[in-house]
């Protein structure tokens, strides 16, 4: 790490802020107890404006990904591209607040751990949602 204490504090604060935002998003996004569309609608109505914007951004990206599907390009290829894009963008976001490449590299393992944990939680929540709504999501 750099000898600059403020650089370390900024780096730690940037990661802490990112963790807080992601954890809040996951908590507010968890709709696993909703059993009917009406219950889901009621829960969505209770979501904060920031979370509504969060879901709108996610839906916009999913729409772009769906637009890439064709007879020649199946969902696995689009999914791989989307995952790569997410990783590339996440690396850029993670670099914000660091004062040097050395500081950034020194925090690489913590950054990977953070993003991996967040992705695993989001994937688990979405797999649960798909299991609960399998016919609705796959047969329409």
N, C-alpha and C positions, 0 to 999 in steps of 0.2 A: 504494500500500500504506500501511497504517497505520505510524506512527512507532514503534509498539509492537513491539519485536523479538520478544518472546515470542509475540505474535499470529502473526507470520510463521512462526516456528518451529513453532507448533501447526498452522498451515495446511499447511505443507510436510510435517510428520510425519503428519497425517491422510491426505493424498494418498499419501504413501509407504507407509503401512500398508495402505491400500486396494489399492494396486498389488501389494504383496506377497501379499495374500490372493487376489486375482484371478489372478495369475500362478501361484500354487501350485495353485489350483483347475483352471486350464486344463491344467497339466502332469499332474496326477494324473488328470484326466478323459480324457486322450487315450488312447483304446483302439483307435486306427486299425490297429495291427498284429495285432489279434485276427482270426483267419481262421474260427474256428468258435465255436459257442455255448459249447462246453466251455472254449475258451481265454478267451472273454469272462468266463465264470463264474469261472475261476481268477484273472483280473486283478481282477475286482470283489472277490473275497475278500481281495485284497491292499490294497484301498483303506482308508485310515484311517477311523476313526469320524467324524471331521469331514467327510470327503468323502462318506461314506455319507449323513450328514445333509444335506449340500449337494444330493445327487441326490434325496433324499426331498422336500426343499422344492421343487425344480424339478418333480418329478413331480406333486406336489400342485397346483402352479400350472397345469401342463399339463392335469391332470384337471379343474380348474375351467373352463379354456378349452374343453376338449372338451364339457363340460356345457352350454356356451352355444350349441353348434351345433344348427341346426334346418333345416327346409325353407326357412324365411324368412331365416335367418342363416347364410351360408356361411363357410367357413374364412378367406377374405380379410377379411371384416368382423371376425371374432373376432381374427384376427391383428393387425389394425390397432389394435383396442382393447387387446390385450395389449402391443403395442409402446408405445402411449401410456402405459399404466399403468407399464410398466417405466421409461420416460423420466421420468415424474412422480415415481416412488419414488426413482429414481437421483438426481434433483435434490435431494430431501430428504436422502438419505444423503450426498451430496456436500457439503451445507451444514454437516454436523456438524464441529465444531472451529473454525469461523470465528468471529471475534469481532465482525465487522461486515458489513453488506451490501456495503460498499465493497471490503473484502478479498475477499469471495466473488466479486463481479463482476470484480475484477482477475484472478482465477484462472480465469475462465470458459473461456477458450480451452484451458488445460491440462486442465481437467476434461473438456471435450468430446473432446479428443484422447485422453485416457485411456480414457473409456468407448467411444469409437469403435473404438480399437485392440482392446480386450477383446471387443467385440461381433463385430468382423470375425474374430478368431481363433476364437471359439466357433462362429460361423456356418460358417466354413470347415471346422472339425473335424466339425460335424454334417452338412454337405453331403458330405464324404468318407465318413462313416459311412452316410449314405443311399445313396450310389452303390455302396458295397460290399455293402449289404444291401437293395438296391432292391426285388427281388421279395418278400422277406420282409416289408418294411415297407409296401409299397403293395398287395399282393395278399391280405393277410389280413383 
